[in-house]
Amino acid sequence: MSNAATLERWRAAVSQAAQQSLPARWRTTLMALEAARGEHRRLRAASVTDVRALRKAAQRIHDLEQLRAVLAREVIAG
C-alpha cells in the first residue's frame, strides 16, 4: 500500500472518530457549563463575596461558552 493511501486511511479514521466523539463532548460541555453557571449564581448570592472565586467562575463560564461555540460549528460542519 502506498504512503498516500495509508495517510488517507488514517485521515478517514481520525475524522470518523472525531465525529463519533462530538455528541459526547457536546453533552459534557453543556453539563459543565450548567454547573459553572450554578456555581457563579451561588457565589453571587453569598453573604460574603469571594471575588477571586467569582472571577474564576466567570472565566470558566466564558471558556465553556467558547468551547460550546466551537463544538456547535463542528457538529454543523460534520
Order of alpha helices (4+ residues) and beta strands (2+ residues): alpha-alpha
